[in-house]
Amino acid sequence: MLQTSVERVVLTSSCAAIYGDADECEHAPNNTLTEAIWNNTSSPSHQPYSYSKTIAEREAWKLADAQMRWSLVVINPPVVLGPTVSGKSTSASHDICLQLGDGTMKSGAPPFEVGMVDVEMSLMLTYELHISQKRLDDISYLKRPPHH
């Protein structure tokens, strides 16, 4: 029998898996988007990026729920800014920055405050703090415990 040493999988998803349209924001309980909410407005023809993030995360949860070997933690950050691996500007985050400048988002912009280092740190801390079976839409509470 194959032995595995994987205990926890930490997946970086996106807030796009939580909401796709302003309508979802308006109809959220208490006007607050949380990790309990799923994007229900995106489709392959309407916001395909958001749809792909939603479908991918739902599939990850199905895999996690179908077994007992490892636990899943998903972080759902908003716009993540930082250098690209390829050197090309092809990410949805970069598109949002362009839309902020060209007036596309004149009626409102998503909250964004997360940098690449924040995401990297949250991935490490999620593992170190033994957080499991959870979606995290707010990674600001993750703090490295003091070393004694």
ZIHU-V521069 format. One record per backbone hydrogen bond with DSSP energy under -1.0 kcal/mol. CO is the residue of the C=O (numbers start at 1). NH is the residue of the N-H. If there is no record, write none. Layout:
CO/NH
CO/NH
This chain:
7/71
9/73
11/75
14/17
15/18
15/19
17/39
21/25
22/26
23/27
28/31
29/32
34/37
46/43
47/51
48/52
49/53
50/54
51/55
52/56
53/57
54/58
55/59
56/60
57/61
58/62
59/63
60/64
61/65
62/66
64/67
71/9
72/134
73/11
74/136
75/13
77/15
81/116
88/90
91/95
92/96
93/97
94/98
95/99
96/100
97/101
98/102
99/105
103/106
105/108
114/81
115/119
116/120
117/121
118/122
119/123
120/124
121/125
122/126
123/127
124/128
125/129
126/131
127/130
134/74
136/76
139/142
